[in-house]
Amino acid sequence: MNFKKCAFAAITSVSLLTFSLAGPIFAADSSFKDINNVTGKDKINSLKEQGLIKGISDTQFLPGSKVTTAQGVQFIAGGLQLSLAAIDFNKAPLASGTFSKVKDNAWYAEAFVNAHYNGIEIAADIDPSKPMTKELFTNLLVQGIEKVGNLPMINIVPADIADADALEPSFQGSIQRSLKYNINALDANGNFNPKKEITRAEAAVMLYNALDYLKSKTDTAPQS
């Protein structure tokens, strides 16, 4: 499977990136007016100015609104420009062929298909309607940027996470790497808060940080 085409689109053609959390959205030129007290507001407005995210209106982003699993997968697949363009199929795959709870006519079905066939491991019985937890979103986003950027495996000294016992064991590696990539940070008490349901603001900040890390790797990569 060829991920270089995806990497080129996601990293060098930033203006083509999209961010969708579903629902009615409108193009906006001015800053969001409802994020003044939100952590990461400069990152959110930066993404908006680049055309990477949209609100529910010209001036409203609803930063505290929770992200469903369907919206989270759409967010990642769209933001990283995952597609089937570089993959050959005899017949176009259907979401229902992989995911038991994703209907083929659902607005998010294509995002699930694109994520799956671009190497992001998503549970076959995942429920799109459930809120997206921080650890699940982190796991999928880290998988996505590692595939898109063709990032090498790295050896890291694991961070001391105070609530490590609350982590899904299979997500521990991607969560540790998210800290190394500066996508996430532990809170003042050293907790990751893995089961927390993420908000639109948190998802946007994580996207910004992920794209920033990818850009740093591209800027420092040797020219061929």
C-alpha positions as a Markdown table, in Angstrom:
| # | Residue | x | y | z |
|---|---|---|---|---|
| 1 | Met | 0.0 | 0.0 | 0.0 |
| 2 | Asn | 1.4 | 3.4 | -1.0 |
| 3 | Phe | 1.1 | 6.1 | 1.7 |
| 4 | Lys | 3.5 | 8.6 | 0.1 |
| 5 | Lys | 0.7 | 10.1 | -2.0 |
| 6 | Cys | -1.3 | 10.6 | 1.2 |
| 7 | Ala | 1.7 | 12.1 | 2.9 |
| 8 | Phe | 2.3 | 14.6 | 0.1 |
| 9 | Ala | -1.4 | 15.6 | 0.1 |
| 10 | Ala | -1.5 | 16.0 | 3.9 |
| 11 | Ile | 1.8 | 17.7 | 4.5 |
| 12 | Thr | 2.6 | 19.8 | 1.5 |
| 13 | Ser | -0.9 | 20.7 | 0.3 |
| 14 | Val | -2.2 | 22.2 | 3.6 |
| 15 | Ser | -4.8 | 24.3 | 1.9 |
| 16 | Leu | -6.6 | 21.1 | 0.8 |
| 17 | Leu | -7.0 | 19.7 | 4.3 |
| 18 | Thr | -10.5 | 19.6 | 5.7 |
| 19 | Phe | -12.0 | 19.3 | 9.1 |
| 20 | Ser | -15.5 | 18.1 | 9.6 |
| 21 | Leu | -17.4 | 17.2 | 12.7 |
| 22 | Ala | -20.7 | 16.8 | 10.9 |
| 23 | Gly | -23.8 | 18.9 | 11.1 |
| 24 | Pro | -24.5 | 22.1 | 9.3 |
| 25 | Ile | -21.3 | 24.1 | 8.6 |
| 26 | Phe | -20.6 | 27.4 | 6.9 |
| 27 | Ala | -17.5 | 29.0 | 5.5 |
| 28 | Ala | -16.2 | 31.7 | 7.8 |
| 29 | Asp | -13.7 | 34.5 | 7.5 |
| 30 | Ser | -13.8 | 36.1 | 11.0 |
| 31 | Ser | -12.5 | 34.6 | 14.2 |
| 32 | Phe | -14.8 | 32.4 | 16.3 |
| 33 | Lys | -16.4 | 34.5 | 19.0 |
| 34 | Asp | -17.1 | 31.7 | 21.4 |
| 35 | Ile | -13.6 | 30.5 | 22.1 |
| 36 | Asn | -12.1 | 33.5 | 23.9 |
| 37 | Asn | -11.8 | 31.5 | 27.2 |
| 38 | Val | -10.8 | 28.2 | 25.5 |
| 39 | Thr | -7.4 | 26.7 | 25.9 |
| 40 | Gly | -5.7 | 26.6 | 22.5 |
| 41 | Lys | -7.9 | 29.3 | 20.9 |
| 42 | Asp | -5.0 | 30.6 | 18.8 |
| 43 | Lys | -4.5 | 27.2 | 17.4 |
| 44 | Ile | -8.2 | 26.8 | 16.6 |
| 45 | Asn | -8.3 | 30.2 | 14.9 |
| 46 | Ser | -5.1 | 29.4 | 13.0 |
| 47 | Leu | -6.7 | 26.3 | 11.6 |
| 48 | Lys | -9.8 | 28.2 | 10.7 |
| 49 | Glu | -7.8 | 30.9 | 8.9 |
| 50 | Gln | -6.1 | 28.2 | 6.9 |
| 51 | Gly | -9.5 | 26.7 | 6.0 |
| 52 | Leu | -8.8 | 23.6 | 7.9 |
| 53 | Ile | -11.8 | 23.8 | 10.3 |
| 54 | Lys | -15.3 | 25.2 | 10.1 |
| 55 | Gly | -17.8 | 26.2 | 12.8 |
| 56 | Ile | -21.6 | 25.8 | 12.9 |
| 57 | Ser | -21.8 | 29.5 | 11.8 |
| 58 | Asp | -19.5 | 32.3 | 10.9 |
| 59 | Thr | -18.7 | 33.1 | 14.5 |
| 60 | Gln | -19.6 | 30.0 | 16.5 |
| 61 | Phe | -17.5 | 26.9 | 16.9 |
| 62 | Leu | -19.2 | 25.3 | 19.9 |
| 63 | Pro | -15.9 | 24.4 | 21.5 |
| 64 | Gly | -17.4 | 22.4 | 24.3 |
| 65 | Ser | -19.6 | 20.2 | 22.2 |
| 66 | Lys | -18.7 | 16.5 | 22.5 |
| 67 | Val | -17.4 | 14.6 | 19.5 |
| 68 | Thr | -19.0 | 11.3 | 18.6 |
| 69 | Thr | -17.0 | 8.4 | 17.3 |
| 70 | Ala | -18.4 | 8.9 | 13.8 |
| 71 | Gln | -17.4 | 12.6 | 13.9 |
| 72 | Gly | -13.9 | 11.7 | 15.3 |
| 73 | Val | -13.2 | 9.2 | 12.5 |
| 74 | Gln | -14.5 | 11.7 | 9.9 |
| 75 | Phe | -12.3 | 14.3 | 11.5 |
| 76 | Ile | -9.2 | 12.2 | 11.2 |
| 77 | Ala | -9.8 | 10.8 | 7.7 |
| 78 | Gly | -10.7 | 14.2 | 6.3 |
| 79 | Gly | -8.0 | 16.1 | 8.1 |
| 80 | Leu | -5.3 | 13.7 | 6.9 |
| 81 | Gln | -6.8 | 13.4 | 3.4 |
| 82 | Leu | -7.1 | 9.7 | 3.6 |
| 83 | Ser | -8.5 | 8.1 | 0.4 |
| 84 | Leu | -8.5 | 5.0 | -1.7 |
| 85 | Ala | -6.7 | 6.7 | -4.6 |
| 86 | Ala | -3.5 | 4.8 | -4.2 |
| 87 | Ile | -5.1 | 1.4 | -3.6 |
| 88 | Asp | -6.3 | -0.9 | -6.3 |
| 89 | Phe | -9.6 | -2.7 | -5.8 |
| 90 | Asn | -11.6 | -5.0 | -8.1 |
| 91 | Lys | -14.7 | -3.7 | -6.4 |
| 92 | Ala | -15.1 | -0.6 | -4.2 |
| 93 | Pro | -15.2 | -1.7 | -0.6 |
| 94 | Leu | -18.3 | -1.1 | 1.6 |
| 95 | Ala | -18.2 | 0.0 | 5.2 |
| 96 | Ser | -20.6 | -2.8 | 6.2 |
| 97 | Gly | -18.0 | -5.3 | 4.9 |
| 98 | Thr | -15.7 | -4.4 | 7.8 |
| 99 | Phe | -17.8 | -2.6 | 10.4 |
| 100 | Ser | -20.9 | -4.3 | 11.8 |
| 101 | Lys | -22.5 | -1.0 | 13.1 |
| 102 | Val | -21.6 | 1.3 | 10.2 |
| 103 | Lys | -24.3 | 1.6 | 7.5 |
| 104 | Asp | -23.2 | 2.0 | 3.9 |
| 105 | Asn | -25.4 | 5.0 | 3.4 |
| 106 | Ala | -24.3 | 6.8 | 6.6 |
| 107 | Trp | -22.6 | 10.2 | 6.0 |
| 108 | Tyr | -19.5 | 9.0 | 7.8 |
| 109 | Ala | -19.3 | 5.6 | 6.0 |
| 110 | Glu | -16.6 | 6.7 | 3.6 |
| 111 | Ala | -14.4 | 8.0 | 6.4 |
| 112 | Phe | -14.5 | 4.6 | 8.1 |
| 113 | Val | -13.6 | 2.9 | 4.8 |
| 114 | Asn | -10.8 | 5.4 | 4.0 |
| 115 | Ala | -9.3 | 5.1 | 7.5 |
| 116 | His | -9.4 | 1.3 | 7.5 |
| 117 | Tyr | -7.8 | 0.8 | 4.1 |
| 118 | Asn | -5.1 | 3.3 | 5.0 |
| 119 | Gly | -3.9 | 1.3 | 7.9 |
| 120 | Ile | -5.8 | 2.7 | 10.8 |
| 121 | Glu | -7.0 | -0.1 | 13.0 |
| 122 | Ile | -10.6 | 0.5 | 14.1 |
| 123 | Ala | -12.6 | -2.2 | 16.0 |
| 124 | Ala | -15.0 | -3.9 | 13.7 |
| 125 | Asp | -17.8 | -3.6 | 16.2 |
| 126 | Ile | -17.2 | 0.1 | 17.0 |
| 127 | Asp | -20.3 | 2.1 | 17.7 |
| 128 | Pro | -20.3 | 5.4 | 15.7 |
| 129 | Ser | -22.9 | 7.0 | 17.9 |
| 130 | Lys | -20.9 | 6.8 | 21.1 |
| 131 | Pro | -18.8 | 9.8 | 22.4 |
| 132 | Met | -15.2 | 9.7 | 21.4 |
| 133 | Thr | -12.8 | 9.2 | 24.3 |
| 134 | Lys | -9.5 | 10.9 | 24.5 |
| 135 | Glu | -7.6 | 7.7 | 24.4 |
| 136 | Leu | -9.4 | 6.3 | 21.4 |
| 137 | Phe | -9.1 | 9.6 | 19.4 |
| 138 | Thr | -5.4 | 9.7 | 20.3 |
| 139 | Asn | -4.8 | 6.1 | 19.2 |
| 140 | Leu | -6.5 | 6.7 | 15.8 |
| 141 | Leu | -4.9 | 10.1 | 15.2 |
| 142 | Val | -1.4 | 8.8 | 16.0 |
| 143 | Gln | -1.9 | 5.8 | 13.7 |
| 144 | Gly | -3.0 | 8.2 | 11.0 |
| 145 | Ile | -0.1 | 10.6 | 11.2 |
| 146 | Glu | 2.4 | 7.7 | 11.4 |
| 147 | Lys | 0.9 | 6.2 | 8.2 |
| 148 | Val | 0.6 | 9.5 | 6.4 |
| 149 | Gly | 4.0 | 10.7 | 7.3 |
| 150 | Asn | 5.6 | 7.3 | 6.9 |
| 151 | Leu | 7.2 | 7.9 | 10.3 |
| 152 | Pro | 9.8 | 5.5 | 11.5 |
| 153 | Met | 9.5 | 3.5 | 14.7 |
| 154 | Ile | 11.1 | 5.3 | 17.6 |
| 155 | Asn | 12.5 | 4.2 | 20.9 |
| 156 | Ile | 11.2 | 6.4 | 23.7 |
| 157 | Val | 11.6 | 6.6 | 27.5 |
| 158 | Pro | 8.0 | 6.1 | 28.6 |
| 159 | Ala | 6.5 | 9.0 | 30.4 |
| 160 | Asp | 5.3 | 8.4 | 34.0 |
| 161 | Ile | 1.5 | 8.6 | 33.6 |
| 162 | Ala | -0.2 | 8.8 | 37.0 |
| 163 | Asp | -3.4 | 7.2 | 35.8 |
| 164 | Ala | -1.8 | 4.6 | 33.6 |
| 165 | Asp | -3.9 | 1.9 | 35.1 |
| 166 | Ala | -7.0 | 3.5 | 33.5 |
| 167 | Leu | -5.5 | 3.3 | 30.0 |
| 168 | Glu | -6.7 | 0.7 | 27.5 |
| 169 | Pro | -3.6 | -1.6 | 27.3 |
| 170 | Ser | -3.6 | -1.7 | 23.5 |
| 171 | Phe | -3.5 | 2.1 | 23.4 |
| 172 | Gln | -0.5 | 2.6 | 25.7 |
| 173 | Gly | 2.1 | 2.7 | 22.9 |
| 174 | Ser | 0.2 | 5.3 | 20.8 |
| 175 | Ile | -0.6 | 7.4 | 23.9 |
| 176 | Gln | 3.1 | 7.4 | 24.9 |
| 177 | Arg | 4.1 | 8.5 | 21.3 |
| 178 | Ser | 1.4 | 11.2 | 21.3 |
| 179 | Leu | 3.2 | 12.7 | 24.3 |
| 180 | Lys | 6.5 | 12.4 | 22.4 |
| 181 | Tyr | 5.0 | 14.0 | 19.3 |
| 182 | Asn | 3.5 | 16.8 | 21.5 |
| 183 | Ile | 0.0 | 16.0 | 20.4 |
| 184 | Asn | -1.0 | 15.7 | 24.0 |
| 185 | Ala | 0.4 | 16.6 | 27.4 |
| 186 | Leu | -0.3 | 15.3 | 30.9 |
| 187 | Asp | -2.2 | 17.5 | 33.3 |
| 188 | Ala | -0.7 | 19.2 | 36.3 |
| 189 | Asn | -1.1 | 16.0 | 38.3 |
| 190 | Gly | 0.5 | 13.8 | 35.7 |
| 191 | Asn | -2.8 | 12.3 | 34.5 |
| 192 | Phe | -3.8 | 11.6 | 30.9 |
| 193 | Asn | -7.5 | 11.2 | 31.6 |
| 194 | Pro | -8.0 | 8.5 | 28.9 |
| 195 | Lys | -11.7 | 8.0 | 29.4 |
| 196 | Lys | -12.6 | 11.7 | 29.1 |
| 197 | Glu | -15.0 | 12.4 | 26.3 |
| 198 | Ile | -13.2 | 14.9 | 24.0 |
| 199 | Thr | -14.7 | 18.2 | 22.8 |
| 200 | Arg | -14.5 | 20.0 | 19.4 |
| 201 | Ala | -11.9 | 22.3 | 20.9 |
| 202 | Glu | -9.7 | 19.5 | 22.1 |
| 203 | Ala | -10.0 | 17.7 | 18.8 |
| 204 | Ala | -9.0 | 20.8 | 16.9 |
| 205 | Val | -6.0 | 21.4 | 19.1 |
| 206 | Met | -4.9 | 17.8 | 18.8 |
| 207 | Leu | -5.2 | 18.1 | 15.0 |
| 208 | Tyr | -3.1 | 21.3 | 15.0 |
| 209 | Asn | -0.4 | 19.6 | 17.1 |
| 210 | Ala | -0.4 | 16.5 | 14.9 |
| 211 | Leu | -0.1 | 18.5 | 11.7 |
| 212 | Asp | 2.6 | 20.7 | 13.3 |
| 213 | Tyr | 4.6 | 17.6 | 14.2 |
| 214 | Leu | 4.2 | 16.2 | 10.6 |
| 215 | Lys | 5.4 | 19.6 | 9.2 |
| 216 | Ser | 8.5 | 19.5 | 11.5 |
| 217 | Lys | 9.4 | 16.0 | 10.2 |
| 218 | Thr | 9.0 | 17.2 | 6.6 |
| 219 | Asp | 11.0 | 20.3 | 7.1 |
| 220 | Thr | 13.9 | 18.4 | 8.6 |
| 221 | Ala | 13.8 | 15.4 | 6.2 |
| 222 | Pro | 16.7 | 15.1 | 3.8 |
| 223 | Gln | 15.8 | 16.1 | 0.2 |
| 224 | Ser | 15.9 | 13.3 | -2.4 |
